Amino acid sequence: MGEYHRFLFLVILLILVPGPDYVIVTKNAVGFGKSAGIKTVFGIAAALFCHTIFAVVGLSAFVAKSAALFTAVKYLGAIYLLYLGVRSLFSKGTQLTTTVEAEKRNSWVQGFFTNILNPKVAVFFLTFLPQFVSSDTASWRDFAFLGLTYVLLTLVIYTGYVLLLAKMKGILEKPIIQNIINKLSGFVLIIFGIKLFSENN
């Protein structure tokens, strides 16, 4: 039980660390409303759920061991972050209703692909989860349980963050604030994309 409590503590700390997920959730929640933020969160959780399955069935290990496949996924993930960053950086302060509705629909996709195309997440699941499973009694159920716990905590913490942003709607919905967040989000996503693109396997 002590090991599981340590796992929970470390996972919560890791989820709270700022990264591309927070940028995309913030951008969508502030720019397109609470529902868009929630959809982004569920996209992120769906990708983490897939990574859990990949780790359990051994697909993540296969990707990690294949330099060519790992690099291909990494480049796709970096390109996607750069694409989102450039779109956000050059987005207009005022947007048509049709554009807003399209972005709301795309929120889940953005959350999902930002994570599923990041091989570093797959490697993280492979290296982090085994630390909390006894090598003598380890089974796929243990890995699945820890992975699903990670997914659930991600849902709870990120949803809480979206609800907090919704409470600040009066301030954040001002055009000048939204424009600043768009530009800042775009810049940060581009930085993350370049960083992922240039990282060694």
N, CA and C atoms as a LAMMPS dump frame, in Angstrom:
ITEM: TIMESTEP
0
ITEM: NUMBER OF ATOMS
603
ITEM: BOX BOUNDS ff ff ff
-5.0000000000000000e+02 5.0000000000000000e+02
-5.0000000000000000e+02 5.0000000000000000e+02
-5.0000000000000000e+02 5.0000000000000000e+02
ITEM: ATOMS id mol type element x y z
1 1 1 N 0.841 -1.211 0
2 1 2 C 0 0 0
3 1 3 C 0.872 1.255 0
4 2 1 N 2.001 1.157 0.7
5 2 2 C 2.903 2.29 0.732
6 2 3 C 3.416 2.645 -0.643
7 3 1 N 3.74 1.63 -1.449
8 3 2 C 4.23 1.858 -2.802
9 3 3 C 3.157 2.521 -3.658
10 4 1 N 1.922 2.103 -3.474
11 4 2 C 0.831 2.697 -4.264
12 4 3 C 0.633 4.161 -3.889
13 5 1 N 0.747 4.472 -2.606
14 5 2 C 0.629 5.871 -2.174
15 5 3 C 1.76 6.709 -2.766
16 6 1 N 2.95 6.139 -2.818
17 6 2 C 4.079 6.84 -3.436
18 6 3 C 3.832 7.052 -4.927
19 7 1 N 3.245 6.035 -5.552
20 7 2 C 2.889 6.141 -6.97
21 7 3 C 1.901 7.284 -7.182
22 8 1 N 0.866 7.344 -6.346
23 8 2 C -0.142 8.404 -6.47
24 8 3 C 0.492 9.78 -6.297
25 9 1 N 1.347 9.901 -5.302
26 9 2 C 2.007 11.175 -5.026
27 9 3 C 2.837 11.633 -6.223
28 10 1 N 3.641 10.732 -6.771
29 10 2 C 4.505 11.078 -7.899
30 10 3 C 3.698 11.375 -9.155
31 11 1 N 2.637 10.62 -9.378
32 11 2 C 1.798 10.84 -10.561
33 11 3 C 1.145 12.212 -10.501
34 12 1 N 0.631 12.571 -9.344
35 12 2 C -0.004 13.886 -9.201
36 12 3 C 1.005 14.996 -9.473
37 13 1 N 2.218 14.837 -8.96
38 13 2 C 3.271 15.83 -9.22
39 13 3 C 3.568 15.916 -10.714
40 14 1 N 3.665 14.772 -11.369
41 14 2 C 3.982 14.736 -12.793
42 14 3 C 2.876 15.381 -13.627
43 15 1 N 1.635 15.126 -13.261
44 15 2 C 0.508 15.698 -14.005
45 15 3 C 0.471 17.215 -13.842
46 16 1 N 0.892 17.693 -12.669
47 16 2 C 0.865 19.13 -12.411
48 16 3 C 1.986 19.892 -13.115
49 17 1 N 3.011 19.164 -13.579
50 17 2 C 4.118 19.83 -14.271
51 17 3 C 3.621 20.396 -15.605
52 18 1 N 3.828 21.686 -15.875
53 18 2 C 3.361 22.294 -17.128
54 18 3 C 4.01 21.65 -18.353
55 19 1 N 3.203 21.464 -19.38
56 19 2 C 3.693 20.889 -20.629
57 19 3 C 2.739 21.223 -21.766
58 20 1 N 2.903 20.592 -22.926
59 20 2 C 2.028 20.876 -24.08
60 20 3 C 0.549 20.677 -23.779
61 21 1 N 0.231 19.683 -22.928
62 21 2 C -1.174 19.42 -22.603
63 21 3 C -1.838 20.636 -21.969
64 22 1 N -1.147 21.244 -21.001
65 22 2 C -1.722 22.421 -20.34
66 22 3 C -1.903 23.571 -21.326
67 23 1 N -0.975 23.706 -22.237
68 23 2 C -1.058 24.791 -23.229
69 23 3 C -2.289 24.607 -24.108
70 24 1 N -2.488 23.394 -24.608
71 24 2 C -3.615 23.131 -25.503
72 24 3 C -4.946 23.224 -24.754
73 25 1 N -4.982 22.694 -23.537
74 25 2 C -6.207 22.786 -22.737
75 25 3 C -6.548 24.252 -22.466
76 26 1 N -5.545 25.035 -22.086
77 26 2 C -5.772 26.452 -21.806
78 26 3 C -6.254 27.191 -23.048
79 27 1 N -5.573 26.962 -24.164
80 27 2 C -5.922 27.634 -25.421
81 27 3 C -7.363 27.324 -25.822
82 28 1 N -7.751 26.067 -25.746
83 28 2 C -9.096 25.677 -26.176
84 28 3 C -10.169 26.108 -25.179
85 29 1 N -9.873 25.978 -23.892
86 29 2 C -10.859 26.354 -22.873
87 29 3 C -11.108 27.853 -22.871
88 30 1 N -10.043 28.636 -23.009
89 30 2 C -10.187 30.099 -23.001
90 30 3 C -10.769 30.598 -24.312
91 31 1 N -10.302 30.04 -25.411
92 31 2 C -10.736 30.538 -26.719
93 31 3 C -12.094 30.04 -27.172
94 32 1 N -12.469 28.819 -26.754
95 32 2 C -13.68 28.223 -27.305
96 32 3 C -14.656 27.697 -26.254
97 33 1 N -14.352 27.952 -24.998
98 33 2 C -15.309 27.629 -23.95
99 33 3 C -14.992 26.365 -23.163
100 34 1 N -15.735 26.203 -22.077
101 34 2 C -15.511 25.085 -21.163
102 34 3 C -15.66 23.738 -21.848
103 35 1 N -16.665 23.603 -22.725
104 35 2 C -16.886 22.315 -23.392
105 35 3 C -15.693 21.919 -24.241
106 36 1 N -15.071 22.899 -24.91
107 36 2 C -13.888 22.618 -25.72
108 36 3 C -12.727 22.168 -24.829
109 37 1 N -12.603 22.806 -23.665
110 37 2 C -11.561 22.412 -22.727
111 37 3 C -11.759 20.989 -22.226
112 38 1 N -13.001 20.641 -21.896
113 38 2 C -13.314 19.292 -21.418
114 38 3 C -13.052 18.261 -22.512
115 39 1 N -13.424 18.593 -23.748
116 39 2 C -13.17 17.669 -24.863
117 39 3 C -11.676 17.437 -25.047
118 40 1 N -10.897 18.488 -24.882
119 40 2 C -9.444 18.35 -24.986
120 40 3 C -8.918 17.407 -23.911
121 41 1 N -9.426 17.562 -22.7
122 41 2 C -9.02 16.707 -21.585
123 41 3 C -9.342 15.245 -21.882
124 42 1 N -10.526 14.985 -22.424
125 42 2 C -10.908 13.612 -22.73
126 42 3 C -10.079 13.051 -23.885
127 43 1 N -9.655 13.918 -24.792
128 43 2 C -8.745 13.473 -25.843
129 43 3 C -7.407 13.045 -25.275
130 44 1 N -6.896 13.837 -24.334
131 44 2 C -5.638 13.501 -23.652
132 44 3 C -5.777 12.176 -22.908
133 45 1 N -6.878 12.023 -22.18
134 45 2 C -7.102 10.8 -21.401
135 45 3 C -7.221 9.583 -22.321
136 46 1 N -7.89 9.757 -23.466
137 46 2 C -8.026 8.647 -24.417
138 46 3 C -6.668 8.197 -24.938
139 47 1 N -5.782 9.158 -25.211
140 47 2 C -4.434 8.831 -25.679
141 47 3 C -3.643 8.102 -24.597
142 48 1 N -3.763 8.554 -23.353
143 48 2 C -3.075 7.894 -22.246
144 48 3 C -3.613 6.481 -22.028
145 49 1 N -4.908 6.314 -22.238
146 49 2 C -5.513 4.975 -22.149
147 49 3 C -4.91 4.066 -23.216
148 50 1 N -4.744 4.591 -24.43
149 50 2 C -4.126 3.82 -25.51
150 50 3 C -2.684 3.462 -25.163
151 51 1 N -1.957 4.414 -24.593
152 51 2 C -0.57 4.141 -24.193
153 51 3 C -0.514 3.047 -23.125
154 52 1 N -1.515 3.019 -22.248
155 52 2 C -1.587 1.966 -21.243
156 52 3 C -1.742 0.605 -21.917
157 53 1 N -2.65 0.536 -22.88
158 53 2 C -2.868 -0.718 -23.61
159 53 3 C -1.607 -1.12 -24.37
160 54 1 N -0.972 -0.122 -25.018
161 54 2 C 0.253 -0.411 -25.772
162 54 3 C 1.347 -0.978 -24.865
163 55 1 N 1.439 -0.416 -23.651
164 55 2 C 2.457 -0.889 -22.711
165 55 3 C 2.159 -2.309 -22.255
166 56 1 N 0.872 -2.601 -22.025
167 56 2 C 0.471 -3.918 -21.539
168 56 3 C 0.723 -4.997 -22.594
169 57 1 N 0.412 -4.708 -23.856
170 57 2 C 0.544 -5.723 -24.913
171 57 3 C 1.935 -5.767 -25.525
172 58 1 N 2.813 -4.827 -25.134
173 58 2 C 4.181 -4.854 -25.615
174 58 3 C 4.472 -3.986 -26.825
175 59 1 N 3.453 -3.264 -27.31
176 59 2 C 3.669 -2.426 -28.489
177 59 3 C 4.601 -1.251 -28.186
178 60 1 N 4.479 -0.689 -26.995
179 60 2 C 5.345 0.434 -26.604
180 60 3 C 6.814 0.012 -26.593
181 61 1 N 7.075 -1.2 -26.1
182 61 2 C 8.447 -1.705 -26.073
183 61 3 C 8.982 -1.873 -27.489
184 62 1 N 8.112 -2.313 -28.389
185 62 2 C 8.516 -2.482 -29.792
186 62 3 C 8.893 -1.145 -30.409
187 63 1 N 8.074 -0.121 -30.145
188 63 2 C 8.361 1.216 -30.67
189 63 3 C 9.655 1.76 -30.083
190 64 1 N 9.843 1.56 -28.792
191 64 2 C 11.041 2.073 -28.12
192 64 3 C 12.313 1.42 -28.647
193 65 1 N 12.217 0.153 -29.022
194 65 2 C 13.397 -0.571 -29.497
195 65 3 C 13.687 -0.327 -30.969
196 66 1 N 12.673 0.106 -31.716
197 66 2 C 12.857 0.364 -33.147
198 66 3 C 13.214 1.831 -33.356
199 67 1 N 14.469 2.092 -33.692
200 67 2 C 14.926 3.477 -33.868
201 67 3 C 14.149 4.177 -34.978
202 68 1 N 13.895 3.456 -36.076
203 68 2 C 13.206 4.053 -37.22
204 68 3 C 11.762 4.406 -36.871
205 69 1 N 11.065 3.485 -36.208
206 69 2 C 9.662 3.729 -35.846
207 69 3 C 9.56 4.814 -34.789
208 70 1 N 10.444 4.761 -33.798
209 70 2 C 10.46 5.776 -32.739
210 70 3 C 10.674 7.165 -33.339
211 71 1 N 11.63 7.274 -34.258
212 71 2 C 11.934 8.563 -34.889
213 71 3 C 10.771 9.05 -35.735
214 72 1 N 10.127 8.124 -36.455
215 72 2 C 8.996 8.503 -37.312
216 72 3 C 7.845 9.069 -36.477
217 73 1 N 7.52 8.386 -35.38
218 73 2 C 6.439 8.861 -34.506
219 73 3 C 6.816 10.19 -33.875
220 74 1 N 8.088 10.304 -33.476
221 74 2 C 8.569 11.543 -32.853
222 74 3 C 8.432 12.718 -33.814
223 75 1 N 8.828 12.523 -35.063
224 75 2 C 8.741 13.596 -36.05
225 75 3 C 7.287 13.978 -36.341
226 76 1 N 6.418 12.97 -36.408
227 76 2 C 4.994 13.258 -36.621
228 76 3 C 4.438 14.088 -35.46
229 77 1 N 4.809 13.712 -34.236
230 77 2 C 4.36 14.454 -33.062
231 77 3 C 4.882 15.878 -33.045
232 78 1 N 6.158 16.042 -33.423
233 78 2 C 6.761 17.375 -33.455
234 78 3 C 6.094 18.248 -34.509
235 79 1 N 5.853 17.669 -35.683
236 79 2 C 5.196 18.417 -36.766
237 79 3 C 3.791 18.846 -36.347
238 80 1 N 3.091 17.947 -35.638
239 80 2 C 1.729 18.291 -35.198
240 80 3 C 1.754 19.436 -34.192
241 81 1 N 2.712 19.411 -33.263
242 81 2 C 2.831 20.514 -32.304
243 81 3 C 3.165 21.823 -33.016
244 82 1 N 4.049 21.758 -33.997
245 82 2 C 4.407 22.959 -34.764
246 82 3 C 3.199 23.487 -35.524
247 83 1 N 2.414 22.571 -36.069
248 83 2 C 1.196 22.959 -36.798
249 83 3 C 0.214 23.681 -35.882
250 84 1 N -0.025 23.103 -34.703
251 84 2 C -0.939 23.745 -33.744
252 84 3 C -0.385 25.085 -33.284
253 85 1 N 0.924 25.134 -33.082
254 85 2 C 1.554 26.369 -32.621
255 85 3 C 1.44 27.49 -33.633
256 86 1 N 1.71 27.185 -34.894
257 86 2 C 1.627 28.203 -35.951
258 86 3 C 0.191 28.679 -36.121
259 87 1 N -0.769 27.747 -36.07
260 87 2 C -2.188 28.123 -36.187
261 87 3 C -2.598 29.065 -35.064
262 88 1 N -2.165 28.729 -33.854
263 88 2 C -2.515 29.557 -32.699
264 88 3 C -1.822 30.91 -32.769
265 89 1 N -0.575 30.905 -33.189
266 89 2 C 0.213 32.145 -33.239
267 89 3 C -0.381 33.15 -34.215
268 90 1 N -0.917 32.656 -35.333
269 90 2 C -1.427 33.549 -36.366
270 90 3 C -2.946 33.606 -36.423
271 91 1 N -3.605 33.086 -35.377
272 91 2 C -5.064 33.155 -35.346
273 91 3 C -5.525 34.573 -35.085
274 92 1 N -6.703 34.897 -35.566
275 92 2 C -7.262 36.232 -35.401
276 92 3 C -7.9 36.363 -34.023
277 93 1 N -7.94 37.561 -33.538
278 93 2 C -8.554 37.811 -32.239
279 93 3 C -10.036 37.55 -32.235
280 94 1 N -10.7 37.889 -33.317
281 94 2 C -12.132 37.635 -33.446
282 94 3 C -12.319 36.546 -34.48
283 95 1 N -13.161 35.57 -34.167
284 95 2 C -13.328 34.424 -35.044
285 95 3 C -14.791 34.241 -35.397
286 96 1 N -15.032 33.716 -36.616
287 96 2 C -16.381 33.436 -37.053
288 96 3 C -16.969 32.303 -36.226
289 97 1 N -18.299 32.303 -36.094
290 97 2 C -18.972 31.266 -35.329
291 97 3 C -18.666 29.886 -35.889
292 98 1 N -18.628 29.767 -37.221
293 98 2 C -18.341 28.472 -37.847
294 98 3 C -16.949 27.985 -37.465
295 99 1 N -16.002 28.916 -37.384
296 99 2 C -14.639 28.548 -37.002
297 99 3 C -14.601 28.074 -35.558
298 100 1 N -15.319 28.763 -34.696
299 100 2 C -15.373 28.386 -33.283
300 100 3 C -15.955 26.987 -33.133
301 101 1 N -17.043 26.704 -33.857
302 101 2 C -17.67 25.388 -33.774
303 101 3 C -16.733 24.306 -34.285
304 102 1 N -15.999 24.618 -35.341
305 102 2 C -15.036 23.648 -35.883
306 102 3 C -13.93 23.377 -34.876
307 103 1 N -13.459 24.426 -34.207
308 103 2 C -12.4 24.261 -33.216
309 103 3 C -12.891 23.456 -32.011
310 104 1 N -14.144 23.654 -31.642
311 104 2 C -14.707 22.87 -30.54
312 104 3 C -14.707 21.391 -30.89
313 105 1 N -15.085 21.09 -32.15
314 105 2 C -15.099 19.695 -32.589
315 105 3 C -13.687 19.118 -32.639
316 106 1 N -12.707 19.96 -32.959
317 106 2 C -11.33 19.507 -33.087
318 106 3 C -10.601 19.392 -31.751
319 107 1 N -11.214 19.872 -30.69
320 107 2 C -10.537 19.899 -29.391
321 107 3 C -10.126 18.512 -28.933
322 108 1 N -11.029 17.538 -29.059
323 108 2 C -10.706 16.166 -28.659
324 108 3 C -9.544 15.637 -29.484
325 109 1 N -9.588 15.892 -30.782
326 109 2 C -8.536 15.421 -31.692
327 109 3 C -7.181 16.009 -31.304
328 110 1 N -7.164 17.289 -30.961
329 110 2 C -5.911 17.941 -30.586
330 110 3 C -5.324 17.325 -29.326
331 111 1 N -6.166 17.107 -28.323
332 111 2 C -5.694 16.482 -27.091
333 111 3 C -5.185 15.073 -27.337
334 112 1 N -5.885 14.34 -28.192
335 112 2 C -5.517 12.946 -28.459
336 112 3 C -4.198 12.846 -29.216
337 113 1 N -4.092 13.555 -30.331
338 113 2 C -2.915 13.393 -31.177
339 113 3 C -1.651 14.007 -30.565
340 114 1 N -1.827 15.027 -29.739
341 114 2 C -0.657 15.6 -29.058
342 114 3 C 0.039 14.555 -28.199
343 115 1 N -0.741 13.641 -27.617
344 115 2 C -0.184 12.608 -26.751
345 115 3 C 0.137 11.311 -27.482
346 116 1 N -0.736 10.877 -28.357
347 116 2 C -0.531 9.586 -29.013
348 116 3 C 0.675 9.626 -29.948
349 117 1 N 1.004 10.836 -30.451
350 117 2 C 2.151 10.977 -31.356
351 117 3 C 3.431 11.384 -30.617
352 118 1 N 3.425 11.22 -29.31
353 118 2 C 4.618 11.533 -28.526
354 118 3 C 5.212 10.224 -27.976
355 119 1 N 6.249 9.693 -28.635
356 119 2 C 6.814 8.416 -28.186
357 119 3 C 7.434 8.5 -26.79
358 120 1 N 7.745 9.72 -26.347
359 120 2 C 8.3 9.888 -25.005
360 120 3 C 7.283 9.447 -23.947
361 121 1 N 5.99 9.609 -24.25
362 121 2 C 4.952 9.17 -23.323
363 121 3 C 4.961 7.652 -23.239
364 122 1 N 5.123 6.988 -24.388
365 122 2 C 5.183 5.525 -24.409
366 122 3 C 6.37 5.026 -23.591
367 123 1 N 7.523 5.659 -23.774
368 123 2 C 8.725 5.27 -23.025
369 123 3 C 8.525 5.524 -21.53
370 124 1 N 7.838 6.621 -21.213
371 124 2 C 7.555 6.936 -19.81
372 124 3 C 6.747 5.814 -19.16
373 125 1 N 5.717 5.336 -19.85
374 125 2 C 4.895 4.261 -19.306
375 125 3 C 5.728 2.994 -19.099
376 126 1 N 6.667 2.748 -20.009
377 126 2 C 7.501 1.549 -19.923
378 126 3 C 8.493 1.617 -18.759
379 127 1 N 8.971 2.812 -18.471
380 127 2 C 10.013 2.949 -17.447
381 127 3 C 9.463 3.317 -16.07
382 128 1 N 8.327 4 -16.043
383 128 2 C 7.799 4.49 -14.77
384 128 3 C 6.95 3.444 -14.055
385 129 1 N 5.997 2.847 -14.762
386 129 2 C 5.074 1.912 -14.124
387 129 3 C 5.759 0.7 -13.497
388 130 1 N 6.765 0.085 -14.161
389 130 2 C 7.396 -1.107 -13.564
390 130 3 C 8.037 -0.861 -12.2
391 131 1 N 8.36 0.386 -11.889
392 131 2 C 8.977 0.688 -10.596
393 131 3 C 8.038 0.404 -9.421
394 132 1 N 6.744 0.296 -9.721
395 132 2 C 5.751 0.131 -8.652
396 132 3 C 5.06 -1.232 -8.731
397 133 1 N 5.67 -2.148 -9.488
398 133 2 C 5.132 -3.496 -9.609
399 133 3 C 6.205 -4.486 -9.175
400 134 1 N 5.845 -5.387 -8.308
401 134 2 C 6.798 -6.403 -7.853
402 134 3 C 7.183 -7.314 -9.012
403 135 1 N 8.474 -7.464 -9.243
404 135 2 C 8.935 -8.289 -10.357
405 135 3 C 8.552 -9.758 -10.183
406 136 1 N 8.311 -10.183 -8.941
407 136 2 C 7.977 -11.582 -8.673
408 136 3 C 6.523 -11.902 -9
409 137 1 N 5.657 -10.908 -8.793
410 137 2 C 4.217 -11.164 -8.974
411 137 3 C 3.608 -10.297 -10.07
412 138 1 N 4.44 -9.662 -10.882
413 138 2 C 3.941 -8.731 -11.897
414 138 3 C 3.046 -9.441 -12.908
415 139 1 N 1.974 -8.784 -13.275
416 139 2 C 1.082 -9.293 -14.316
417 139 3 C 0.545 -8.114 -15.105
418 140 1 N -0.1 -8.406 -16.205
419 140 2 C -0.642 -7.334 -17.043
420 140 3 C -1.699 -6.545 -16.282
421 141 1 N -2.362 -7.189 -15.332
422 141 2 C -3.403 -6.499 -14.547
423 141 3 C -2.79 -5.395 -13.695
424 142 1 N -1.6 -5.645 -13.167
425 142 2 C -0.93 -4.631 -12.337
426 142 3 C -0.586 -3.391 -13.16
427 143 1 N -0.027 -3.627 -14.346
428 143 2 C 0.314 -2.509 -15.223
429 143 3 C -0.944 -1.762 -15.672
430 144 1 N -1.985 -2.521 -15.993
431 144 2 C -3.235 -1.905 -16.429
432 144 3 C -3.847 -1.057 -15.325
433 145 1 N -3.805 -1.574 -14.088
434 145 2 C -4.367 -0.842 -12.955
435 145 3 C -3.641 0.478 -12.731
436 146 1 N -2.305 0.437 -12.77
437 146 2 C -1.522 1.664 -12.574
438 146 3 C -1.753 2.644 -13.724
439 147 1 N -1.798 2.126 -14.945
440 147 2 C -2.031 2.991 -16.099
441 147 3 C -3.391 3.658 -16.04
442 148 1 N -4.409 2.89 -15.662
443 148 2 C -5.763 3.45 -15.576
444 148 3 C -5.866 4.459 -14.426
445 149 1 N -5.116 4.215 -13.365
446 149 2 C -5.068 5.194 -12.275
447 149 3 C -4.499 6.513 -12.778
448 150 1 N -3.45 6.418 -13.569
449 150 2 C -2.836 7.619 -14.165
450 150 3 C -3.85 8.361 -15.038
451 151 1 N -4.59 7.604 -15.84
452 151 2 C -5.61 8.207 -16.718
453 151 3 C -6.683 8.908 -15.897
454 152 1 N -7.158 8.244 -14.849
455 152 2 C -8.225 8.812 -14.011
456 152 3 C -7.759 10.092 -13.322
457 153 1 N -6.552 10.078 -12.783
458 153 2 C -6.024 11.274 -12.12
459 153 3 C -5.844 12.419 -13.112
460 154 1 N -5.43 12.077 -14.32
461 154 2 C -5.304 13.1 -15.364
462 154 3 C -6.658 13.742 -15.657
463 155 1 N -7.678 12.906 -15.772
464 155 2 C -9.034 13.427 -16.014
465 155 3 C -9.478 14.361 -14.896
466 156 1 N -9.278 13.942 -13.668
467 156 2 C -9.734 14.726 -12.513
468 156 3 C -8.99 16.062 -12.431
469 157 1 N -7.668 16.021 -12.526
470 157 2 C -6.866 17.24 -12.35
471 157 3 C -7.085 18.221 -13.509
472 158 1 N -7.082 17.712 -14.719
473 158 2 C -7.255 18.607 -15.864
474 158 3 C -8.677 19.163 -15.943
475 159 1 N -9.654 18.341 -15.576
476 159 2 C -11.038 18.839 -15.555
477 159 3 C -11.174 19.936 -14.504
478 160 1 N -10.548 19.737 -13.358
479 160 2 C -10.551 20.783 -12.335
480 160 3 C -9.922 22.066 -12.838
481 161 1 N -8.863 21.925 -13.615
482 161 2 C -8.196 23.097 -14.196
483 161 3 C -9.118 23.825 -15.167
484 162 1 N -9.846 23.067 -15.998
485 162 2 C -10.79 23.68 -16.937
486 162 3 C -11.904 24.411 -16.185
487 163 1 N -12.406 23.808 -15.121
488 163 2 C -13.457 24.444 -14.326
489 163 3 C -12.951 25.72 -13.662
490 164 1 N -11.686 25.714 -13.266
491 164 2 C -11.081 26.917 -12.691
492 164 3 C -11.009 28.03 -13.741
493 165 1 N -10.628 27.673 -14.95
494 165 2 C -10.594 28.659 -16.037
495 165 3 C -11.991 29.205 -16.318
496 166 1 N -12.99 28.321 -16.24
497 166 2 C -14.372 28.754 -16.484
498 166 3 C -14.826 29.769 -15.435
499 167 1 N -14.333 29.622 -14.199
500 167 2 C -14.668 30.58 -13.137
501 167 3 C -14.09 31.96 -13.426
502 168 1 N -13.009 31.984 -14.216
503 168 2 C -12.339 33.24 -14.544
504 168 3 C -12.785 33.78 -15.906
505 169 1 N -13.93 33.288 -16.379
506 169 2 C -14.419 33.625 -17.71
507 169 3 C -14.527 35.122 -17.937
508 170 1 N -14.983 35.843 -16.912
509 170 2 C -15.169 37.285 -17.059
510 170 3 C -13.905 38.012 -17.475
511 171 1 N -12.774 37.522 -16.983
512 171 2 C -11.489 38.141 -17.319
513 171 3 C -10.925 37.562 -18.607
514 172 1 N -10.967 36.232 -18.728
515 172 2 C -10.303 35.552 -19.832
516 172 3 C -11.001 35.719 -21.176
517 173 1 N -12.311 36.066 -21.155
518 173 2 C -13.03 36.188 -22.423
519 173 3 C -12.799 37.532 -23.11
520 174 1 N -12.068 38.434 -22.455
521 174 2 C -11.761 39.719 -23.085
522 174 3 C -10.866 39.499 -24.296
523 175 1 N -11.177 40.138 -25.432
524 175 2 C -10.426 39.915 -26.677
525 175 3 C -8.92 40.077 -26.526
526 176 1 N -8.491 41.082 -25.786
527 176 2 C -7.055 41.315 -25.647
528 176 3 C -6.381 40.172 -24.878
529 177 1 N -7.074 39.627 -23.86
530 177 2 C -6.539 38.505 -23.086
531 177 3 C -6.484 37.253 -23.955
532 178 1 N -7.557 37.012 -24.721
533 178 2 C -7.584 35.838 -25.586
534 178 3 C -6.495 35.921 -26.642
535 179 1 N -6.272 37.121 -27.156
536 179 2 C -5.234 37.299 -28.17
537 179 3 C -3.847 37.001 -27.586
538 180 1 N -3.617 37.478 -26.359
539 180 2 C -2.337 37.22 -25.692
540 180 3 C -2.144 35.722 -25.467
541 181 1 N -3.208 35.044 -24.99
542 181 2 C -3.117 33.607 -24.729
543 181 3 C -2.866 32.834 -26.023
544 182 1 N -3.538 33.242 -27.107
545 182 2 C -3.325 32.586 -28.405
546 182 3 C -1.881 32.701 -28.846
547 183 1 N -1.354 33.921 -28.786
548 183 2 C 0.026 34.144 -29.23
549 183 3 C 1.019 33.401 -28.346
550 184 1 N 0.805 33.484 -27.031
551 184 2 C 1.706 32.82 -26.095
552 184 3 C 1.632 31.299 -26.26
553 185 1 N 0.405 30.784 -26.421
554 185 2 C 0.229 29.346 -26.62
555 185 3 C 0.928 28.886 -27.893
556 186 1 N 0.763 29.662 -28.959
557 186 2 C 1.404 29.317 -30.223
558 186 3 C 2.912 29.272 -30.088
559 187 1 N 3.465 30.271 -29.432
560 187 2 C 4.912 30.34 -29.248
561 187 3 C 5.417 29.142 -28.431
562 188 1 N 4.718 28.826 -27.341
563 188 2 C 5.144 27.725 -26.471
564 188 3 C 5.024 26.38 -27.193
565 189 1 N 3.947 26.176 -27.955
566 189 2 C 3.781 24.93 -28.691
567 189 3 C 4.866 24.755 -29.745
568 190 1 N 5.249 25.851 -30.383
569 190 2 C 6.343 25.788 -31.357
570 190 3 C 7.645 25.386 -30.67
571 191 1 N 7.892 25.947 -29.492
572 191 2 C 9.091 25.594 -28.72
573 191 3 C 9.085 24.105 -28.372
574 192 1 N 7.922 23.605 -27.906
575 192 2 C 7.815 22.184 -27.574
576 192 3 C 8.017 21.323 -28.819
577 193 1 N 7.463 21.775 -29.955
578 193 2 C 7.623 21.026 -31.189
579 193 3 C 9.075 20.941 -31.616
580 194 1 N 9.778 22.062 -31.56
581 194 2 C 11.2 22.094 -31.92
582 194 3 C 12.007 21.208 -30.964
583 195 1 N 11.669 21.28 -29.677
584 195 2 C 12.381 20.484 -28.666
585 195 3 C 12.19 18.985 -28.939
586 196 1 N 10.947 18.568 -29.238
587 196 2 C 10.683 17.161 -29.523
588 196 3 C 11.397 16.737 -30.801
589 197 1 N 11.392 17.62 -31.796
590 197 2 C 12.008 17.311 -33.084
591 197 3 C 13.51 17.103 -32.951
592 198 1 N 14.129 17.87 -32.058
593 198 2 C 15.595 17.856 -31.959
594 198 3 C 16.125 16.889 -30.915
595 199 1 N 15.24 16.314 -30.092
596 199 2 C 15.701 15.398 -29.049
597 199 3 C 16.248 14.111 -29.641
598 200 1 N 17.295 13.589 -29.01
599 200 2 C 17.851 12.311 -29.422
600 200 3 C 16.969 11.183 -28.905
601 201 1 N 16.97 10.073 -29.617
602 201 2 C 16.154 8.912 -29.199
603 201 3 C 16.641 8.374 -27.849
